């Protein structure tokens, strides 16, 4: 066979292959690509801290609204979190994982709202873990990535269950007010994530802890002074033998360090290959710090005797 004919045939086959690939991308616009930030949607997906700021401020502002609004807001956060958790972790059963997380997350919020005792969350967690295994059984005989699916569902379930703590904080005005300074600290920690990506992860993580801790110190001190000015009905740290101002600063700094460490861990876990690629996944990643911080806030409320 002529060499020129062979070369022409190979070139034609290459062009045909490229044409087919181009048509496939046009038919399937949801190609699995990491957002490059070139579009508005890509910038939102690539910056989950935007959702952190919005959700944190939403939860904090509920202090000036009826307390039932806090319960509704917590349920909304759980639902949004459940929609993107399976997408964020690339779990095989997105529907089953989402249903388990949403169902028991909502049950946790409502159960604590009816019985204001955090111990009931442990009972909901036990039934929820059982529900995660039932969801895997319902997948049928062919269950790929079984271990990863169960582990991912349970991990998301445990995070979603912390939303019930918001109902506990809403049971008393002094505890409820703690949500506001926590939200301000979360905003400061989220803004740190806009540091240049070219910086090393360790440097960005250290700065996250330092800046969030400093912001927490300032927020705690200011809130304490505001509480002294307006009276104990709003907020008052009670941690003898330390003076109130020192207590507020220490508590705020502690919460800030926790926020910074949370962001540091998320930078390591959900970077490169596990970066969010959908809006729901980005929203879920952004709400993780909001849900993770509520337990330390509750612990501080109990320690301070608020």
N, C-alpha and C positions, 0 to 999 in steps of 0.2 A: 504494500500500500504506500502511496506517496506520502512523504513526510509532511508536506504542506497540508494535505488533506487531513492527516491525523491532528495536526496543530489546530486547524480550523474547527474540527469536531470538538476538541477539548475546550477551545475558547467558547464555542456555542453552548456547551454543557455548563460551563461556569456562569455565563450570562443568564441562562435559564434558571440555574439554582439561585442566583442573586435575585432574579425577578420573583421567584416563588417565595423567598424569604421576605421580600418587601411587601408582597400581597398579604402574607400571614401577619405581619406587624400591623398592617392597616386594618385587617379584619379583627384583630385582637388588640385593642388599644391598651388593655390592662396588662402590659408586659411587665414582668417582675424586675423592675429597675429601681435602684436607689435614687430618690429625688435629688436632683442636682441644684435645686434652689433657683432655677431659671424662670419658673412660673410662680404665681401667687400661691397656688395649691402646694407646689413643691416646697416653698419656703415655710408654709404652715406645718407640713409634715416633718420637715427637717428640724423644726424648732418646737419640740413638745413643751418647752418651758413657757410658751405662750398660754397653753391650756392650764399650766400650774398657776400662773398669775391670775387668770380669770376665775378658776374654780376656788382658789384660796380666798380671793377677795369676796366672792359670792358667799362662801361659808362664814367669813368674818363679819360681813354686813348683816347677817341674820340676827346679830345681837340687838339691832334696833327694830326688828320685826317680831311679830308673834312667834312664840317658840315652836309652834307647829311647822313654821316655815323651815326651820332647821331640819326637821324630820323629812319633809318633802325634798329638800336639797340633798340630803344624804342618800335618799332613795334614787334621785336622779343621777348622782355621781356613781352609785353602784351599777345602775343600768348602763351608763356610758362606759364604765370600766369593763363590764362583762362583754360588750360588743367588740372590743378590740384586743382582749387578752390573748385569745387563740391566734389572731393574726400577728400579734407582736412576737409570740414564741414559735410561730410556724407549726402549730399543733395540727394534727390530721383531722380531728373532729371539732370543727369550729362551732357548729350548732349545739352539740351536746355540752361542750365546755361552757359556752355562753349561757345556756339554760341553767346549768348547775350553779354557776357563780351568781347569776342574777337572782335566781330563786332564793337561795340561802342567804345571800347578802341582804335582800329585802326583808326576809324573815328575821334576820339579826337586828335590823334597825327597828322593825315594828315590835319585836319581842321586848327589846330593852325599853322602848317607848312605853309599853304597857306595864312591864315590871322593871322599874329602874334599878336593876342589879346587873352588873357586868358579868357575873358568874353564869348567867343564862347563855351568854355567847359561847361558852365551852360546850354546852349541850347542843346548840345549833351546829357547832363545828363538827361534833361527832356524827350527827346525822348527815351533815353535808359531805363528809368524807365517804360515808356509805353511799351517798348519792352519786359521788364521782365514780365509784366502782360499778354501780348499776348502769350509769351512762355508758361505760365501756362495754358492758355485757350487751346492751341494746345496739351496739354498733354491728353486731353480727359475727360470723365466723372469721372473716378476713379482717383482722384488726392490725394494720401496720403501725409501727412505733407505739406499741401498747404501753411500755414503761414510761416513755416520754409524755404520752398523752395523759396518763394517770397523774404523774408527778406534776405536770404543768397545770392540770385542772385543780389539784389540791393546793398548789402554791397560790394560784389566783383566788381560790376560795378563801384562804386564810387572810389574804390582803383585803378582800372585799368585806370580810366579817368585821374588820376594824371600824367600818362605818357605823356600826351599832354604838360605838363609844360616843359619837356625836349626840346620840339621844340621851346618853348619861350626862354629858356636859350641859345639855339643854334643860336638865331637871332642876338646876339651881342657877340663879342669876350670876353669882360670883364665878362658878365654873364656866358658864356660858361665855362670859366675857373673856376668858382665856383664849377662845377661838380667834379673837381679833388680833392680839399681839402675835399669836402663832402664824396667822395669815400674813402679817407684815414681814415676819422673818422669812417665810417661804418666798415672798416676792423678792426679797434681797438675795436669797440663795439662787432663785431662778435667773436673776439678772447676771449673776456671775457666769452663767453658761454661755454668754455672748463673748467670752474671752476668745482670742484667736485660736482656731483649730490647730494651727501650726505649733502651738506650745505643747510641751510634753504633757501627757495625762497626769503624771504625778504633780507637776507644777500647777496645773489647773485645779486638780483635786485639793491640793494644799491651800490654794487661794480661795477655793469654795468654802473650806472649813474656816479659814481666817476671817473672810469678809462676812460670812453668815454669822459667825460667832460674835464679831464686833457689832453687827446690826442687831443681833439679839440682845446684847448688853445694853445698847442705847434704847431699844424699844422697851425692855424690861424696866429700865430706870425711869423713862418718861411715863410709862403707864403707872408706875408706882407713885410718882409725883402727882399724876392726874387723879389717882385714887385717893391720895391724902387730901387733895384740894376739894374733891367732890364728896368725900365721905365714904364710909365703909360699905354703903349700899351699892356702890359701883364696883369697887375693887380694892382690896387691901391685903397685902402680903402679911402673913402671920407666921414668922419662922424665928422664934426665939432661939438663942440670945442675940441673933443678928438684928441690926436696925433694918427697918423696912426697905430703905433705898438699896442697901447692900444685897438684901434678899432678892429684890426685883432684878438687880443687875446680874446676880449669879444665875438665877433661873432663866432669864432671857439669854444669857451667854450659853448656858447648857443646851437650851433648845436650838440655838443657832448652830452650835457644833454638831448636834444630831442632824440638822438639815444639811449642813455641809458634807458630812459623812455619807448621808443618803445620796446626794447628788454625785459624790465621788464614786460610790458603788455603781450607780446607774450609768455613769460614763464608761466604766469598764465593762459592764454586762451588756449594754445595748449600744455597741459601737460597731461600725463597719458592717459585718455580716448580719447582725441582729438589729441594725438600725430600723426604725419604723418605716414602712413603705405605704401605709394607708392612713387616712385621716383618723379612723377609729383606733388604729394601733398607736398613733401619735398622741391621741387624747388619753388612752390608757396609760402610756408611759408618763404623761404629764400629771396624771392624778395619783400615781404611786406615792410621791412625797406627801401629798395632801392626806392620804389615808395612813401612811406610815407614821406621820408626826402626831396623830391624834392620841395614840397610846402614851407617849412621853408627856403630852400635855395633861392627860388625865392623871398620870402618876405624880406630876408636879402639883396638880390641884389637891391631891390627897396629902402630899407631904407638907404643903403649905398650910393645910387646914382651912382652905378658902371656903 
